[in-house]
Amino acid sequence: MKMMMTMMIMMMMMMMMMLMMMMMMMMMMMMMCDDDDDDDDDDDDDDDDDDDDDDDDDDDDDDDDDDDDDDDDDDDDDDDDDMMMMMMMMMMMMMMMMMMMMMMMMMIMMMIMMMMDDDDNINYYY
């Protein structure tokens, strides 16, 4: 009976861990998508500003300006990549912390279950 209970707890733990991993992965994907969207919005804003400034100029000049913007965007992307690395590291740290917490919870649950089983056995003996 004890073995069955422990196995059940272990299975529950594994399921919870898998769920947590899936949730973290989903969060990471969402964050990446959001970052990309934000970058696109910023780029659009920059382009709009340039267009406003260069309304009187020729289209060729606008194209040149756009090229400059692209170069700037590349730099921004590098910064964003660094930020993404930082975010990934933070997420990994959070995952590790959650794993530790789950392990602690499992240990406590195991202890409680064992104690309860022992108490039940003692009651049966009485």
C-alpha positions in Angstrom: 0.0 0.0 0.0 2.8 2.4 0.9 4.5 1.6 -2.4 1.3 2.3 -4.3 1.0 5.7 -2.6 4.6 6.6 -3.2 4.3 5.6 -6.8 1.2 7.7 -7.2 3.0 10.7 -5.7 6.0 10.2 -7.9 3.8 10.0 -11.0 2.0 13.2 -9.9 5.3 14.8 -9.5 6.5 13.8 -12.9 3.3 15.1 -14.5 3.6 18.4 -12.7 7.2 18.7 -13.8 6.2 18.0 -17.4 3.4 20.6 -17.2 5.8 23.2 -15.7 8.3 22.5 -18.5 5.6 22.9 -21.1 4.4 26.1 -19.6 7.9 27.5 -19.5 8.5 26.6 -23.1 5.2 28.3 -24.1 6.1 31.4 -22.1 9.4 31.6 -23.8 7.9 31.2 -27.2 5.3 33.9 -26.4 8.0 36.2 -25.1 10.0 35.7 -28.3 7.0 36.4 -30.4 6.2 39.5 -28.4 9.7 40.8 -28.7 9.6 40.4 -32.5 6.3 42.2 -32.7 7.7 45.1 -30.6 10.8 45.3 -32.8 8.6 45.5 -35.9 6.5 48.2 -34.4 9.6 50.2 -33.5 10.9 49.8 -37.0 7.6 51.1 -38.5 7.7 54.1 -36.2 11.2 54.9 -37.3 10.3 54.6 -41.0 7.3 56.9 -40.4 9.4 59.5 -38.8 11.9 59.4 -41.6 9.1 59.7 -44.2 7.8 62.7 -42.4 11.2 64.4 -42.4 11.9 63.6 -46.0 8.5 64.3 -47.7 10.1 66.9 -50.0 13.0 64.7 -51.0 13.1 62.2 -53.9 12.2 58.5 -53.5 15.8 57.6 -53.9 16.8 59.5 -50.9 14.0 57.8 -48.9 15.4 54.5 -50.0 18.8 55.4 -48.8 17.4 56.5 -45.5 15.6 53.2 -45.2 18.9 51.4 -45.8 20.4 53.4 -42.9 17.5 52.4 -40.8 18.1 48.8 -41.6 21.7 49.1 -40.4 20.5 50.7 -37.2 17.9 47.9 -36.8 20.7 45.3 -37.1 22.4 46.9 -34.2 19.1 46.9 -32.3 18.7 43.3 -33.1 22.1 42.5 -31.6 21.0 44.3 -28.4 17.7 42.4 -28.5 19.7 39.1 -28.9 21.6 40.0 -25.8 18.4 40.7 -24.0 17.0 37.4 -25.2 20.0 35.6 -23.9 19.4 37.4 -20.5 15.8 36.4 -20.6 16.7 32.8 -21.4 19.1 32.7 -18.5 16.5 34.2 -16.2 13.9 31.6 -17.4 16.4 28.8 -16.8 17.1 30.1 -13.3 13.4 30.2 -12.6 12.9 26.7 -13.9 15.7 25.5 -11.7 14.1 27.2 -8.7 10.7 25.7 -9.5 12.3 22.2 -9.8 13.9 22.6 -6.4 10.6 23.8 -4.9 8.8 20.8 -6.4 11.4 18.4 -5.1 11.0 19.9 -1.7 7.3 19.6 -1.8 7.5 16.0 -2.9 9.8 15.2 0.0 7.5 16.8 2.4 4.5 15.0 0.9 6.4 11.7 1.1 7.2 12.4 4.8 3.6 13.2 5.6 2.3 10.2 3.8 4.7 7.9 5.6 3.7 9.4 8.9 0.1 9.0 8.1 0.6 5.4 7.1 2.5 4.7 10.3 -0.3 6.3 12.3 -2.9 4.2 10.5 -0.9 1.1 11.2 -0.6 2.0 14.9 -4.3 2.5 15.0 -4.9 -0.8 13.4 -2.7 -2.5 16.0 -4.7 -0.9 18.8 
